[in-house]
Amino acid sequence: MRPIQMVDTKTQYHKIKPAVDQAVMEVMESTAFINGKAVQDFAAALSSYLGVKHTIPCANGTDALQIAMMALGLQPGDEVITPSFTYIATTEVIALLKLTPVFVEVDPKTFCVEPAAIEKAITPRTKAIVPVHLYGQAAPMERIMEIAKKNGLYVIEDTAQAIGCDYIFDNGSRKKTGTIGHIGATSFYPSKNLGAFGDGGAIFTNDDELATRMKMIANHGQSRQYYHDVVGCNSRLDSIQAAILGIKLKHLDEYARARQQAAAFYDQAFAGHPAITTPAPAAYSSHVYHQYTILLEGVDREGLKKYVAEKGIPAMIYYPVPGHRQKMFEQFNVASLDLPVTDWLTQRVISLPIHTELDEEQLAYITTHVLAYINQ
Ligand SMILES: *Cc1c(COP(=O)(O)O)cnc(C)c1O
């Protein structure tokens, strides 16, 4: 049996090595390392795949969120509503820009932000909502967009974990996550579903004006060479990464299917077990399984993690400390917030290996040992 990893980027690379290597060599020969043709081509291909008007490549997913928030002209002290149960990058940029993060509760079944909690958190200072499509499944965007419209708020989708995921509207129509809100932000960190061989990110919008502003902000606020109209930053996707991503984008749907198959294997192995709650697919979303995260009831989580590690099976806790309990946010007096679902989830979640290269032998080995510990 091949060794089991949380993510197996090496086997994945070897399957497409000739195409990736050739694309990289072409960039090296062209020496157009910054903003070369590979970057333009990848941005166009991604726009077409997602069905969005503008894709602005940038240096990483955290920058993508930051540039999105800068483009909306939010002022210090403006409130941004966001789940507490997310990766720190989502909420960190809010504080970095001197905005106020307002942490709200998530749905215990989908792990995504709860629309009723968003509504309750709105004040006259609220300017934006940042839903996170956590673990590869969409937040309930249709309700979120209704709330945003009613209250005149911007919506920035954090789709770092859900690139390629379909949101299904009540009328049956579909849109890709990241293209529904005013702006979408994603990451090409190597372990993400569309992963580069280094850092990368992108911002999406259908709004021409926002696109122009975000392009400027990502490039030192420059409107034409050496004319800088607004304070920006330097955030670029380099051409080598874009060339690799261009090849991998062609495989993204096939990668999602491989992840869905692995998830189906886990679902079946754990079905009906009283101590394990498997991920609950929402009717309004496909699931691209960035993570396969189960909830444990009455199981010593650390004990399980240690037991499977001894068998060569990695498992991770995403995330052990929610945003409102992070020291970095002490200034916002959020530690005393009452977010029982979030606290409950942080104590019970555990993510098992999921990626595009898991075979049945590995999956059977993982489920056997997980169940052996839980059933002992
Ligand atoms: C990975 C991730 C980010 C940040 O992306 P980087 O490219 O690592 O900066 C933001 N939000 C979420 C939910 C993520 O998973």
The ligand as an ORCA input file, in Angstrom:
! r2SCAN-3c Opt
* xyz 0 1
  C      -6.414     28.720      2.486
  C      -7.461     29.648      2.910
  C      -7.307     31.043      2.822
  C      -5.988     31.717      2.535
  O      -5.314     31.333      1.409
  P      -3.715     31.535      1.310
  O      -3.452     31.322     -0.136
  O      -3.091     30.506      2.183
  O      -3.388     32.914      1.737
  C      -8.383     31.841      3.136
  N      -9.546     31.320      3.542
  C      -9.738     29.991      3.675
  C     -11.072     29.487      4.121
  C      -8.705     29.114      3.376
  O      -8.904     27.796      3.523
*
